[in-house]
Amino acid sequence: VSGLVFLFVQFAPGDPITALAGDQAVDPEVVSRLRETYGLDRPLAVQYVTWVGKVMRGDLGYSFRTRQDVSTILIDRLAVTGSLTIMALVIALTVALTSGLLAALHRGSWFDHANQVLAMIGGSMPAFWLGILLILLFSQRLEWLPASGYVSWREDPAEAFRHLILPAITLASGYAAVMSRVVRASMLDVLN
């Protein structure tokens, strides 16, 4: 997979040196020096082996777009990703356990049927579509929640919650739907 991704990047139109230059005319000698500096003048096999060796040592390279070390960028984003993941997991587990247990305890009731329909919809609806619908309703129409952004939990926990709730619900919906059906089926087995 890493080899295929490497080849796709290599065969994509343009290259990092021309992207760095932008619309400015650059001296061809400067371009060749930059290509040599970044190792882009070497054969593809050598570039790939060099890249894999660096990745194995934890050196993910340098972002031409942000002009930062990629490892630093990833570490900075880890807190945001972790917060979102934990919140989505808590929502998914809470919804799945509650709805699955209640559906199993009230087998054949209107709640059981509604839970099965909602689980089917939640499991089949693409996350990006649900995210758009939630933004349109809660951010645009009702203006209750922000449509984007992030606030650290240390700065303002209430604002952090407001910024994370829509993406967390979006991520949790598919997992909650599947887990709810599993909990219901397991609970019915235990009850029987």
Summary of the structure (lengths in Angstrom):
residues: 192
radius of gyration: 24.3
end to end distance: 46.2
largest distance: 78.6
contacts: 493
relative contact order: 0.11
helix: 73%
strand: 1%
